[in-house]
Structure formats: C-alpha cells, structure tokens
Amino acid sequence: MNIRGAKQMQSPSQRNDACTLVIMAKAPRPGLVKTRLAQRLPVEAITELYRCLLDDTMTLARSLDDVEVAIMCPASDGEALTQLAHGALRVVAQKGEGLAAGLTSVFAHFTAGGQQRVVAFNSDSPHLPASVLASAFAALAGHDLVVGPTNDGGYYLVGAKAALPTLFDGDGMGTGSALEALLAHARRLQLSVGFTDPFYDIDVEGDLTRLAAELRVAPARAPRTALWLNEWKQAVAELRTGTEDL
C-alpha cells in the first residue's frame, strides 16, 4: 500500500470498529535480546540498544490517533515491561512459549470482545513511518489479514480482525521462510491478504549500519536509538568495514 496515501485514510474514529496496535516485546535482559548482534558488540550495549528500540517503538505507537496500544510478552516479562512503559500501556502475558504462540495470543485476546482491527508490530522498527501503521489498519477494511513484509523473508507486522488459532502453526518464526509460511497458511484458511510496504527490522549487522545512516540524517525518527548509535558510532562503523571483531 502506498505510504503517501495514508494521510488521506480515515482515522479509526471514523470507522465502525476499534483499532488496537500490539507491540510484541521482551524484557531487555542481557543475552536474551538481539543475540545475533551481540556476537560483535558487548552484550550490555546490545541490551541497552534493545531498550532504546523498544522505548522509541512505544513512542511511535502512541503517536497514532484513536488507536489503543498494548504490549504482548512472555509471562515472565510482564512486570519489567510494565515498569518500562511507566504503566501507560496495557501489558498482557501471552499463552505458551515463543513468538508464534505470542502472535496467536494477540488475536485470541484482543479480538475476543467483538469487531476489532488488531495489528501486531515488532519492537525493533521504531524508524517505520507512522503512516505505514495507519495503512495497516486501513488495509483491514477490505482484507482478512494484513502483512508487512521484511526484506529478509519475514514480516514486521501482521494484522487481523478475528482469532486465527492455526495461522502461525509451524511458522518457522525468525527464519527466512516465515513470510512464505504465513501466506501458505492464509491461503489454506482462504483469507484475503493485504500488504503494507516492505521494510526492515534490526536483526543483523547490516540492519544496524543501515539504521545508523538513516538516523544520522533524521534522528527524530527514533531519538533514543539515535543517541545510542551516536555513542557507539565507532563500533557500528567497524561492523560495516569488518575491521575489528568485537
């Protein structure tokens, strides 16, 4: 869907159903977040990076008009994330383990009250234009499912209007075939699918160096993350050139 058209879309208050944006998050604990990046940067620094990404993501989510924002997380992380959100967002514990179980929990929980447009969004793309999130809710007006594909074969968001218990079965979450598997399940369930623009999240070194370049030009897109990148700019530059194995 064209980002430039998002500003002309109806706000959620003009629609006949409610909209909820759910951030899929973990507590920022050393060794448990952004583990691929921690192979080249100190684990404490990567933990702080994730905290910055999550904080900026919450700010982005709350910038949307007439959209409720919540967090879905593993049960063990609920208290820590409530503190990080300063009590401003509802934090809901998922049922089961892993991201697939978390996504299943999102739609089971947030569509249970009736007509609802629910979008689950990752916690490490705070640089995404808010208009893309708005376009995800708009796409659900005419589709059963909306997906935001990433360049590595995954997806940064998925939205639906109903509980879909088998949509994420055997999804291979976190692999290069995650999007392909999701769309195969959608076809099996005969769901119509809309798409937001392809984007990238922060998983590997190339993602981080790309983000650093973008935020040097426009730090207001993710200000806390931009500050972290400025503090670690030498180390991030070495990731790009491969001059040092940190």
RAWO-V42621 format. One record per residue. N is the residue number from 1. RES is the residue in one small letter. D_CENTER is the distance of its C-alpha to the mean C-alpha in whole Angstrom. Layout:
BEGIN
((N/RES/D_CENTER) (N/RES/D_CENTER))
END
This chain:
BEGIN
((1/m/18) (2/n/19) (3/i/17) (4/r/21) (5/g/21) (6/a/19) (7/k/21) (8/q/24) (9/m/22) (10/q/23) (11/s/21) (12/p/20) (13/s/23) (14/q/25) (15/r/24) (16/n/25) (17/d/22) (18/a/20) (19/c/16) (20/t/13) (21/l/10) (22/v/8) (23/i/6) (24/m/6) (25/a/8) (26/k/11) (27/a/14) (28/p/15) (29/r/18) (30/p/20) (31/g/20) (32/l/17) (33/v/14) (34/k/14) (35/t/17) (36/r/17) (37/l/17) (38/a/20) (39/q/22) (40/r/23) (41/l/22) (42/p/24) (43/v/22) (44/e/22) (45/a/21) (46/i/18) (47/t/17) (48/e/18) (49/l/15) (50/y/12) (51/r/14) (52/c/14) (53/l/10) (54/l/9) (55/d/12) (56/d/11) (57/t/8) (58/m/10) (59/t/13) (60/l/11) (61/a/10) (62/r/14) (63/s/15) (64/l/15) (65/d/18) (66/d/19) (67/v/16) (68/e/15) (69/v/12) (70/a/12) (71/i/11) (72/m/11) (73/c/12) (74/p/15) (75/a/18) (76/s/20) (77/d/17) (78/g/17) (79/e/20) (80/a/19) (81/l/15) (82/t/18) (83/q/20) (84/l/17) (85/a/16) (86/h/20) (87/g/20) (88/a/18) (89/l/16) (90/r/16) (91/v/15) (92/v/16) (93/a/17) (94/q/16) (95/k/19) (96/g/19) (97/e/18) (98/g/15) (99/l/12) (100/a/14) (101/a/15) (102/g/12) (103/l/11) (104/t/15) (105/s/15) (106/v/13) (107/f/15) (108/a/18) (109/h/18) (110/f/17) (111/t/19) (112/a/22) (113/g/23) (114/g/24) (115/q/23) (116/q/19) (117/r/16) (118/v/13) (119/v/9) (120/a/7) (121/f/3) (122/n/1) (123/s/4) (124/d/6) (125/s/6) (126/p/8) (127/h/11) (128/l/9) (129/p/12) (130/a/12) (131/s/14) (132/v/12) (133/l/10) (134/a/14) (135/s/15) (136/a/12) (137/f/14) (138/a/17) (139/a/17) (140/l/17) (141/a/21) (142/g/22) (143/h/20) (144/d/19) (145/l/16) (146/v/14) (147/v/11) (148/g/10) (149/p/11) (150/t/11) (151/n/14) (152/d/15) (153/g/15) (154/g/11) (155/y/9) (156/y/5) (157/l/6) (158/v/9) (159/g/11) (160/a/15) (161/k/18) (162/a/19) (163/a/19) (164/l/19) (165/p/20) (166/t/21) (167/l/18) (168/f/16) (169/d/19) (170/g/20) (171/d/17) (172/g/17) (173/m/13) (174/g/13) (175/t/16) (176/g/17) (177/s/18) (178/a/14) (179/l/14) (180/e/18) (181/a/18) (182/l/16) (183/l/18) (184/a/21) (185/h/20) (186/a/20) (187/r/23) (188/r/25) (189/l/24) (190/q/25) (191/l/22) (192/s/22) (193/v/18) (194/g/17) (195/f/15) (196/t/13) (197/d/14) (198/p/13) (199/f/11) (200/y/10) (201/d/8) (202/i/10) (203/d/12) (204/v/15) (205/e/18) (206/g/18) (207/d/15) (208/l/16) (209/t/19) (210/r/17) (211/l/15) (212/a/18) (213/a/20) (214/e/18) (215/l/18) (216/r/22) (217/v/22) (218/a/20) (219/p/19) (220/a/19) (221/r/15) (222/a/14) (223/p/17) (224/r/17) (225/t/15) (226/a/18) (227/l/20) (228/w/19) (229/l/20) (230/n/23) (231/e/24) (232/w/23) (233/k/24) (234/q/27) (235/a/25) (236/v/22) (237/a/25) (238/e/27) (239/l/24) (240/r/24) (241/t/28) (242/g/28) (243/t/31) (244/e/30) (245/d/29) (246/l/28))
END
